[in-house]
Amino acid sequence: MNFDALKECSRCGSDACYSQEINKEISIELCYGCGFQSNTIMTSGSQFLSEQMELLPELYKELMDEEEETGKIWMPTTVNLQDKGMVFADGTSRMNWRWAGVKAIPIPEEEKLPNNDRSYKPDMSTIKHFEERDFMEALSYIGVLPK
């Protein structure tokens, strides 16, 4: 049985943690309060976590948190919507980071690549930074949520 629900985030305590059951073994969580995500197969020592560690940027690895009771790992979310923009963790260390919002702009016809159906690109000149608890503000900035 699949379900969607909002619940309290076990990482930050926000009441805006979206939870979805994929199947009986796997459920995912995305907290709109802190901007971190987790799932039931991303636990300390799991193969899934090992695979993620090979792909993630160093900052994301450094920002990961582990729940002591469950071993569940929380990591920052990246949102990338072609026609809206991106929200991602940006910084140099666990002590020096913030959410970054970057708006998307249309790609001029003369810049479009052959056989590429992309119509938008991120415009880094629009980058705006937000504190950890302002993840929803970053989503609003790029137009995902109403302001």
C-alpha positions as CSV (number, residue, x, y, z in Angstrom):
1,M,0.0,0.0,0.0
2,N,1.5,3.3,-1.1
3,F,0.8,6.4,1.0
4,D,1.9,10.0,1.2
5,A,1.8,12.0,4.4
6,L,3.3,15.0,6.2
7,K,4.9,14.1,9.5
8,E,7.4,15.5,12.0
9,C,11.0,15.4,10.8
10,S,13.2,13.2,12.9
11,R,16.2,15.3,11.9
12,C,15.0,18.9,12.6
13,G,11.6,18.6,14.2
14,S,9.8,20.5,11.4
15,D,6.2,19.5,10.8
16,A,6.8,19.7,7.0
17,C,8.4,16.4,6.3
18,Y,6.9,14.7,3.3
19,S,6.9,10.9,3.6
20,Q,6.0,8.4,0.9
21,E,5.9,4.6,1.0
22,I,7.2,3.2,-2.2
23,N,6.7,-0.5,-1.2
24,K,6.7,-2.5,2.0
25,E,10.5,-2.2,2.3
26,I,11.2,1.3,1.1
27,S,9.9,4.7,2.1
28,I,11.3,8.1,1.4
29,E,11.3,11.3,3.4
30,L,12.0,14.9,2.2
31,C,11.8,17.6,4.8
32,Y,10.8,21.0,3.5
33,G,11.8,22.5,6.9
34,C,15.5,21.7,6.7
35,G,15.8,20.5,3.1
36,F,17.3,17.1,3.9
37,Q,16.2,13.8,2.6
38,S,16.4,10.1,3.7
39,N,15.0,6.7,2.9
40,T,14.8,3.4,4.6
41,I,17.6,1.9,2.6
42,M,20.0,4.7,3.2
43,T,21.4,3.5,6.5
44,S,24.9,3.3,8.0
45,G,26.9,0.6,6.2
46,S,24.3,-0.1,3.5
47,Q,25.2,-0.8,-0.1
48,F,22.9,2.1,-1.2
49,L,24.8,4.6,1.0
50,S,28.1,3.3,-0.3
51,E,27.0,3.9,-3.9
52,Q,25.8,7.4,-3.0
53,M,29.2,8.2,-1.4
54,E,30.9,7.5,-4.7
55,L,28.7,10.1,-6.5
56,L,28.1,12.9,-4.0
57,P,30.1,16.1,-3.8
58,E,32.3,16.4,-0.7
59,L,30.1,19.1,0.9
60,Y,27.0,16.7,0.8
61,K,29.1,14.0,2.4
62,E,30.2,16.4,5.1
63,L,26.6,17.5,5.8
64,M,25.2,14.0,6.2
65,D,23.7,13.2,9.6
66,E,23.0,9.8,11.1
67,E,20.2,9.0,13.5
68,E,21.6,7.2,16.5
69,E,18.6,4.9,17.1
70,T,17.9,3.8,13.5
71,G,21.2,4.4,11.6
72,K,19.2,6.3,9.0
73,I,21.3,8.8,7.1
74,W,20.0,12.3,6.2
75,M,21.6,14.3,3.3
76,P,20.9,17.6,1.6
77,T,18.4,17.6,-1.2
78,T,19.1,19.0,-4.7
79,V,16.1,20.3,-6.6
80,N,16.7,20.8,-10.4
81,L,13.6,21.8,-12.4
82,Q,14.5,22.7,-16.0
83,D,12.0,25.6,-16.4
84,K,12.3,26.9,-12.8
85,G,15.9,26.5,-11.6
86,M,17.9,24.7,-9.0
87,V,18.2,24.7,-5.2
88,F,21.3,23.0,-3.8
89,A,23.7,23.1,-0.8
90,D,26.5,25.5,-1.4
91,G,29.6,26.2,0.7
92,T,33.0,25.0,1.7
93,S,32.3,23.0,4.9
94,R,29.8,21.8,7.4
95,M,30.4,25.1,9.3
96,N,30.2,27.3,6.2
97,W,27.3,26.5,3.9
98,R,23.8,27.7,2.9
99,W,21.1,26.8,0.4
100,A,21.6,28.4,-3.0
101,G,18.7,29.2,-5.4
102,V,19.5,29.7,-9.1
103,K,16.8,30.7,-11.5
104,A,16.5,29.1,-15.0
105,I,16.3,31.2,-18.1
106,P,15.4,30.3,-21.7
107,I,18.3,29.3,-23.9
108,P,18.5,31.6,-26.9
109,E,18.0,29.8,-30.2
110,E,21.6,30.5,-31.3
111,E,22.9,28.7,-28.2
112,K,20.8,25.6,-28.5
113,L,22.7,22.4,-29.3
114,P,21.6,20.1,-32.1
115,N,19.6,17.0,-30.9
116,N,19.2,18.6,-27.5
117,D,15.6,19.4,-26.4
118,R,16.6,21.5,-23.4
119,S,14.9,24.9,-23.5
120,Y,16.3,26.4,-20.2
121,K,19.6,26.7,-18.5
122,P,20.6,27.8,-15.0
123,D,21.6,31.5,-14.7
124,M,24.3,31.7,-12.1
125,S,24.0,35.5,-12.0
126,T,20.7,35.0,-10.2
127,I,22.2,33.0,-7.3
128,K,20.7,33.8,-3.9
129,H,21.7,32.2,-0.6
130,F,19.3,31.1,2.2
131,E,20.0,29.7,5.7
132,E,19.4,26.0,6.4
133,R,15.9,26.5,7.8
134,D,14.9,28.6,4.8
135,F,14.8,25.8,2.3
136,M,11.2,26.6,1.4
137,E,12.2,30.2,0.8
138,A,14.8,29.0,-1.7
139,L,12.1,26.9,-3.5
140,S,9.8,30.0,-3.6
141,Y,12.7,32.1,-5.0
142,I,13.0,29.8,-8.1
143,G,9.2,29.7,-8.4
144,V,8.4,26.2,-7.2
145,L,6.3,27.4,-4.2
146,P,4.2,30.6,-4.1
147,K,5.8,33.5,-2.4
